[in-house]
């Protein structure tokens, strides 16, 4: 396509599933914009919701005879009152620094909207959020809560590694350790006979429970999807695990997915090499038996085995905030953006109500990040 605002020819190029499978890198990519890791390529192409070979997997933007922009597409599906809507989740939206400020990001997003009934993004960066808002995407926020299990990553960047920093860290860790013991007591009291049972695959006999509509609009869940996000990875640096929550009699009443990785930098809190654990996906099958607080306490138990420095839980804004009394601190929000094509159920007024949605932090590519 042509860019009437510039003398150079601007071209949007669609990389299909078949071309991504071939793995031939473009020859005009001096900034390696299009480079994709073997892990991510394998994950995209093994997606149980993947479309036919001629569907797009990546959108590239060329200007001045060089590749300057990229958007990966992850196949998804959204359940609506009118049936499932095929969706593309955006991933790795980027524009070469020398070409920013020319609305190339908007061009990539608009190009991605041509192929499926909906387009979306999960955990969009602070830089890209205004772009999604300007383009008319629905902004669904998940409140982020963080619990610190070790205080060194928070205090040492501010106080240093000297005597003051070591003393403050020791005092902070003593407080965090005491709080951890209180949470363990709370887990025993509130969770009662509930137990965690780690699984390598999602039990097929429980798949009908995933199809029970928790809200008018909800993101796809299936045994194949859970197995896929458990098996695949964009990076070797992340750990993930699936647990069933069972009663004393062995009856499954919920499931949850947790992940953990060391983040080299968390700019929001000025943290370096922060080992963060996250409760990223869950479904409660029996609300009368287990609630969110009990589930979070069980997740803390599971993540403690990985010795994480902090734990993150993100919940929809319209749900009651019960995590502060467990010691979690508010830490902003994770944003999910959704845009439905004209005439679809996702473009109707009901879809713009946050309470009409069932969301989890694992949507899109965020479960792999």
C-alpha positions in Angstrom: 0.0 0.0 0.0 1.1 3.6 -0.5 1.8 6.2 2.1 0.6 9.5 0.6 2.4 11.4 3.4 5.9 10.3 2.3 7.9 10.1 -0.9 9.0 6.6 -0.2 6.9 3.6 -0.9 5.4 2.0 2.2 4.5 -1.7 2.1 2.7 -3.9 4.5 3.7 -7.5 4.1 1.8 -10.4 5.6 3.8 -13.5 6.7 1.5 -16.6 6.6 1.6 -19.6 8.8 3.2 -21.5 5.9 5.9 -18.9 5.5 6.6 -18.8 9.2 6.9 -22.6 9.2 9.5 -22.3 6.5 11.5 -19.9 8.7 13.3 -17.9 5.9 14.3 -14.5 7.4 13.7 -11.4 5.3 16.8 -10.0 3.6 16.1 -6.3 4.2 16.1 -6.4 8.0 19.2 -4.6 9.3 17.6 -4.0 12.8 16.4 -7.7 13.0 12.9 -6.4 13.5 11.4 -9.6 12.2 13.6 -12.0 14.2 11.6 -14.6 16.1 13.0 -17.2 18.5 12.6 -20.9 17.6 10.6 -21.3 20.9 8.1 -18.6 19.9 7.8 -19.9 16.3 7.0 -23.4 17.6 4.5 -22.0 20.1 2.6 -20.0 17.5 2.5 -22.9 15.0 1.3 -25.4 17.6 -1.6 -23.3 18.8 -4.7 -25.4 18.9 -6.7 -22.4 17.6 -4.3 -21.9 14.6 -6.0 -21.2 11.3 -5.2 -22.5 7.8 -1.7 -22.2 6.3 -2.6 -19.1 4.3 -3.7 -17.1 7.4 -1.3 -14.5 8.8 1.1 -15.2 11.6 3.1 -11.9 11.4 2.7 -8.5 9.8 5.8 -6.6 8.6 6.1 -3.0 7.5 8.7 -1.8 5.0 9.7 1.8 4.3 12.7 3.2 2.5 13.5 -0.3 1.2 14.0 -1.7 4.7 11.9 -3.5 7.3 10.9 -1.0 10.1 7.9 -2.5 11.9 6.5 -5.8 13.1 3.4 -7.3 14.8 3.1 -11.0 15.5 -0.4 -12.6 15.6 -1.5 -15.3 18.0 -4.7 -17.1 17.1 -7.4 -17.0 19.7 -11.2 -17.1 20.2 -13.7 -15.2 22.2 -17.0 -16.7 23.4 -20.0 -14.3 22.8 -23.8 -14.6 23.1 -23.8 -15.1 19.3 -21.2 -17.9 19.3 -17.4 -18.0 19.2 -15.6 -15.1 17.5 -12.2 -15.8 16.0 -9.6 -13.4 17.3 -6.0 -12.4 16.7 -3.9 -11.4 19.7 -1.2 -8.9 18.9 2.3 -9.7 20.2 5.7 -8.0 19.9 4.4 -4.8 18.4 7.5 -2.8 17.5 8.8 -0.1 15.2 12.4 0.7 14.5 13.4 3.7 16.8 14.5 5.8 13.7 10.9 5.5 12.3 8.8 6.2 15.4 6.4 9.1 15.4 5.0 8.2 11.9 1.9 6.3 13.0 3.4 3.0 11.8 2.2 1.2 14.9 -1.4 2.3 14.0 -0.9 1.0 10.5 0.2 -2.4 11.8 -2.8 -2.7 14.1 -5.2 -1.6 11.4 -3.7 -4.2 9.0 -4.2 -6.9 11.7 -7.9 -6.1 11.9 -8.7 -7.3 8.4 -8.4 -11.0 9.0 -10.6 -12.1 11.9 -13.7 -11.0 13.7 -11.8 -9.5 16.6 -8.3 -8.2 17.5 -6.9 -7.9 21.0 -3.8 -7.4 23.1 -3.1 -8.4 26.7 -0.7 -6.6 29.1 -0.1 -3.9 26.6 3.0 -1.7 27.4 2.5 1.7 28.9 3.8 3.2 25.6 1.3 1.4 23.4 -1.8 1.9 25.6 -2.7 5.3 24.2 -2.4 3.9 20.7 -5.1 1.2 21.4 -7.3 3.8 23.0 -7.1 6.2 20.0 -8.0 3.3 17.7 -11.2 2.6 19.6 -10.2 -0.6 21.4 -12.2 -1.5 24.5 -9.9 -1.2 27.6 -10.6 -3.9 30.2 -8.4 -3.4 33.2 -7.3 -6.1 35.7 -6.1 -4.7 39.1 -2.6 -5.8 39.8 -1.6 -6.8 43.4 1.9 -7.7 44.5 3.1 -9.5 47.7 6.8 -9.2 48.5 8.4 -12.4 50.0 11.9 -10.9 50.0 12.7 -7.2 50.3 16.3 -7.2 49.0 15.3 -6.5 45.3 13.3 -3.5 46.6 15.7 -2.0 49.2 19.2 -2.7 47.8 18.8 -0.6 44.6 17.8 2.3 46.9 20.1 1.7 49.9 23.0 -0.1 48.3 24.8 -3.3 49.3 26.6 -1.7 52.3 25.8 -2.0 56.0 22.7 0.1 55.7 21.3 -1.9 52.8 22.1 -5.2 54.5 20.5 -4.2 57.8 17.3 -2.8 56.1 17.0 -6.0 54.0 17.5 -8.2 57.0 14.8 -6.3 58.9 12.5 -6.3 55.9 12.9 -10.0 55.3 12.2 -10.7 58.9 8.9 -8.9 58.6 8.1 -10.6 55.3 9.0 -14.0 56.8 6.7 -13.4 59.8 3.9 -12.4 57.4 4.5 -15.5 55.4 4.0 -17.6 58.4 0.8 -15.8 59.2 -0.4 -16.5 55.6 0.5 -20.2 56.1 -1.7 -20.3 59.2 -4.5 -18.5 57.3 -4.2 -21.0 54.5 -4.6 -23.9 56.9 -7.6 -22.2 58.5 -9.4 -20.9 55.4 -8.5 -23.6 52.9 -9.2 -26.4 55.4 -8.9 -29.8 53.7 -8.4 -28.3 50.2 -5.2 -29.5 48.5 -3.1 -28.9 45.4 -2.6 -31.7 42.9 -0.1 -30.9 40.2 -0.9 -32.2 36.7 1.1 -32.4 33.5 -2.1 -32.2 31.3 -5.6 -30.9 31.9 -8.0 -33.8 32.8 -10.3 -34.5 29.8 -13.1 -35.4 32.1 -13.2 -31.8 33.4 -13.3 -30.2 29.9 -17.1 -29.8 30.0 -16.6 -27.5 33.0 -14.4 -25.2 30.9 -17.3 -24.8 28.5 -19.7 -23.4 31.1 -20.2 -19.8 30.2 -19.0 -17.7 33.2 -20.0 -14.4 31.5 -21.6 -13.3 28.2 -18.1 -12.6 26.9 -15.2 -14.9 27.8 -11.9 -15.9 26.4 -11.5 -19.4 25.0 -10.6 -22.2 27.4 -10.2 -25.9 26.5 -8.1 -28.8 27.6 -6.1 -28.4 24.5 -5.5 -24.7 25.2 -4.3 -25.4 28.8 -2.0 -28.2 27.6 -0.6 -25.9 25.0 0.3 -23.0 27.3 1.7 -25.5 29.8 3.9 -27.2 27.2 5.1 -24.3 25.0 7.2 -21.3 25.8 8.6 -18.1 24.2 11.7 -18.3 26.4 13.6 -21.0 28.3 13.7 -18.6 31.3 10.1 -19.2 32.5 8.5 -21.9 34.6 4.8 -22.8 34.5 2.7 -25.4 36.4 -0.9 -26.6 36.4 -2.7 -27.5 39.6 -6.1 -28.9 40.4 -7.6 -27.8 43.7 -9.3 -30.8 45.3 -11.3 -31.5 48.4 -10.3 -34.0 51.1 -12.3 -36.6 49.1 -10.3 -35.9 45.9 -13.1 -33.9 44.1 -11.7 -31.2 41.8 -13.3 -27.8 42.6 -10.9 -25.5 40.7 -7.8 -25.3 38.6 -5.0 -22.8 38.4 -1.9 -22.0 36.3 1.1 -20.3 37.9 4.3 -19.0 36.3 7.6 -17.5 37.4 10.6 -16.0 35.9 13.4 -13.6 36.7 12.8 -10.2 35.1 16.0 -8.3 34.3 14.3 -5.0 35.0 11.0 -3.9 36.5 11.0 -0.2 35.8 7.8 0.6 37.6 9.4 -0.2 40.9 13.1 0.2 39.9 13.8 -3.5 40.5 16.6 -5.5 39.0 16.8 -9.3 38.6 13.4 -9.7 40.2 12.1 -13.3 40.6 8.4 -12.8 40.2 5.7 -15.5 40.5 2.2 -15.0 39.1 -1.2 -16.6 39.3 -2.1 -16.2 35.7 -5.1 -18.4 35.1 -7.8 -20.1 37.1 -11.4 -21.3 37.0 -13.4 -22.0 40.1 -15.9 -24.9 39.5 -17.5 -24.9 42.9 -17.8 -21.4 44.4 -19.5 -22.7 47.5 -16.4 -24.7 48.3 -13.5 -22.5 47.3 -13.2 -18.7 46.8 -10.5 -16.4 45.3 -8.8 -15.8 48.7 -8.4 -19.5 49.3 -7.1 -20.0 45.8 -4.5 -17.2 46.2 -3.3 -18.7 49.5 -2.9 -22.1 47.7 -1.0 -20.3 44.9 1.3 -18.7 47.4 2.1 -22.2 48.7 2.8 -23.5 45.2 5.0 -20.5 44.3 7.0 -20.6 47.6 8.5 -23.9 46.3 10.2 -21.9 43.5 11.6 -19.4 46.0 10.1 -16.3 44.2 10.8 -12.9 45.6 7.3 -11.6 45.0 3.9 -12.8 43.9 1.6 -11.1 41.4 -2.2 -11.5 41.1 -4.4 -9.5 38.7 -8.1 -9.6 39.0 -11.0 -7.8 37.1 -11.7 -4.3 38.4 -15.4 -5.1 39.1 -14.6 -8.0 41.4 -14.3 -7.3 45.2 -10.8 -6.4 46.3 -10.1 -9.0 49.0 -6.3 -9.3 48.5 -5.2 -6.3 50.6 -6.1 -8.1 53.8 -3.7 -10.9 52.8 -0.9 -8.3 52.6 -0.9 -7.7 48.8 -0.1 -4.1 47.7 -1.9 -2.4 44.8 0.5 -2.0 41.9 -1.4 -0.5 39.0 -3.3 -2.5 36.4 -2.8 -4.9 33.6 -4.8 -3.8 30.5 -6.6 -6.1 28.0 -7.7 -4.3 24.7 -10.3 -5.8 22.5 -11.8 -4.5 19.2 -14.6 -6.3 17.3 -15.4 -5.9 13.7 -18.4 -3.8 12.7 -21.7 -5.8 13.1 -20.2 -8.4 15.3 -21.4 -9.2 18.9 -18.2 -7.6 20.1 -19.2 -4.3 18.7 -22.6 -4.2 20.5 -23.1 -2.0 23.6 -23.2 -5.0 26.0 -19.6 -5.8 25.1 -18.5 -2.4 26.4 -19.6 -3.3 30.0 -16.7 -4.6 32.0 -19.0 -6.8 34.1 -20.0 -8.7 30.9 -16.4 -10.1 30.6 -14.6 -13.1 32.1 -10.9 -12.3 31.9 -7.7 -13.7 33.3 -4.0 -12.4 33.2 -3.1 -15.4 30.9 -4.9 -14.0 27.8 -3.0 -13.6 24.5 0.7 -13.9 24.7 1.0 -12.8 28.3 1.0 -16.3 29.7 4.3 -16.8 27.8 6.0 -13.5 28.9 
